[in-house]
Amino acid sequence: LLYTGARSNEICGLRCDDISDGVIHIRNRPEYNQRTKNTKDRQVPIHAALLDLGFDDFCKAQMNLGYDRIFPALKLSAGKWNVNYGKQFNRSFKTKFLVGYTKEQLKAKDLHTFRKTCIFWFVKSGKIDNLIQLATLQSIVGHVEAVELGSLQASLQSSQLTIEGYGGGFVVDQESLIKQLDYDVDLSPLLTK
């Protein structure tokens, strides 16, 4: 979630065939209970941090074990894959790792916080300073919520707004943008031994 900007239900519902060639394909396929908010498919390059943690190998192993879904232990609840995982996150992760927060602050932290963190990282780091980069970010996360878009617009207005190749179109380079994402966090404790 933190390295894709995806919604939790999009990640929790991933199927093995959604991962290929270094890309996570986020698809709207109602027949598999996979839904995107705007019903449009998109793709997200797999961040190097996830590759370093073995995400690609994990996905291949799930397929080799005969699973059709990446996270087969997650069960469908109320038409979504993330419901029970979200409850587990609230019970375990938040209480173990988010110490020092008030009850009100903890209530505001949920799985969607990871999506917001990814989007706001780009805004606060100054990586989104032109319309091409904004379009690229939107192509990765789907669409940007109104409150997030307001922050992006303020960031763009305070910078030198430029468009390369004015009038000639542009290329959305997701991989270059996602490579810039760096939380400066040591993920080595997550490596499997």
N, C-alpha and C positions, 0 to 999 in steps of 0.2 A: 504494500500500500504506500509506504513512504517513498519508494523509488519509482513509482509509476504515476501517481496522482489519480489512480483509478478509485472508483467507489468500492466499498467492501464487498457488496454483492457481486460485482463484476469479477473480482479476484476470486472470491470463494466459489464461484460457479465455473471456473475455468476447466476446460476439458483438455486432455492430452494433445489433441490435434490443434489446440489454440496456440501452442508453442512451436515455433519453427524458425530456423535461420536467424536466431538472435532476436526474435520479435515475439511479443505477446499480442495475439490477436484478440481484441475485445469485441465480441460479436453479440448482436441481437438475434438470438435464435429461440423463440418461444417454445419450440418443440423440446428443447433441453432446459427450459426454465432459465435461459440466459437473456437478460434484458439490459439494455442501455437506456439511459434516461431519455435520450432523444431518438431512440430506435435506430441509430446509425452505427455501423461498424467502424472501428478504428484500430490502429495498431500503435504499440509502444515499444521502442527498442529496449532490450533487456539491459539494465544498467550494469556496469562492470562490478559494482559491489555485490550484486545478486549473483553474477557469474562466479565471483571469487568465493561466495558462500556455497556454491554448488547447485544453484537453482536449476540450471540446464540439465545437469546429471540427475537431479532428483526427479525432474519431469520425465526423463527417459526411463528411469527406474520404475516409475509409476506405470508407464505404458508397458514395460516389459513384464510387470507383475499382473498385467491384464486389466488394469483399471482404465476406465474411459475418462474419469475425472482426475484432476491433479490432487484434489483434497477429498478423497472418497469418504473419509470419516464425517465430513460435514453433511448433515441431512437437511432436506428441504423442509422448511417450516413456514407456513403462511405464504407459500409461493416464492420464498427467498432462501438462498443458501447461507446468508450471513446472520440470521436471527439468533441461532443458538451460539454461534461463535461470538457474536456481540455480547451476549449475556455472560459468556465465559470470560471475555476480555474485561467486562465490568467487575466481575467477582475476583479475578486473580491478578491480572496485569496491573490494573489501576491501583489496587491496594498494596501491591508489592513494590512497584516502581515509581509511583507518583506520590511519594511521601511529602508532607509539608503543605499539601493543598487543602483548602477548606472543602467541606461537603459540596458547597455550591460550585466551586471550581472543578471538582471531580465530576460532578453531574454534567458539566459542559464538555468534558473530554470523552469522546467516543471514537469508534473506528473512523468516522469521517474526519476527525482531527488530523489523521495522517495525510489525507488528500489535501486539506487546507495547508498543512505544513509544507508540502511539496510545492504547491502553487505560490504561497507567500515567500518561500525561499527564493524563487526566481524574481519575485517583485522586489524584495528587500535587498537582494544581492546586486541589483541593477543589471541583471542579465537580459531583462526585457526592456529594451530602450528604443525599439522601432516596431512598426506594424508587422514586419516579416516575422520577428521573433514572437510577437503576440499571437499571430496566426499559427505559428509552429507550436506554441504552448497549448493553444486551444485544440489543435489537431491531436495532441497527446492526451489531454485530460477530457476531451469531449467538448464540453462547453464550460465556460467560467461563470460561476454564480454571480448574481448582481453585486453583492457586497465585495466579492473578490475583484470583479471587473472595475468597480469604483477605485480600488487601490491601484490597479494596473493603469487606469486612465490618468490618475493623479501622477503616477510615476512617469508615464509617457509625456504628460504635459510639462513636467518639470525638467525633462531632458531635452536634448536636441532631437526632435522627431525627424527621422529620415526614412525614406524608402529608396532602396537601391534599384536601379533600373526603372525609374518612374515611367509608368505607362507600358512597360514591356513585360509585365508579369513577374513572378518570383518563384523560387523553388523553396519548398518547406523542407528543411533539413533537421528532422527530429533527432537523429543520432548525435549531431554536433551539439544540440541544445542539451540533451539528456546527459551527455558526457560532462557537462559543466556542473551538474548537480553534485555538490559535495558538502555533506553535513559535518565533516571533520569529526567523525565518530569512529572509534575503534570497534569494529565488528568481529574481531578475531575470537572473542569468547563464544560466538555463535557457530564457529567452525566445528564440524563433526570430527571426532578423533578417530 
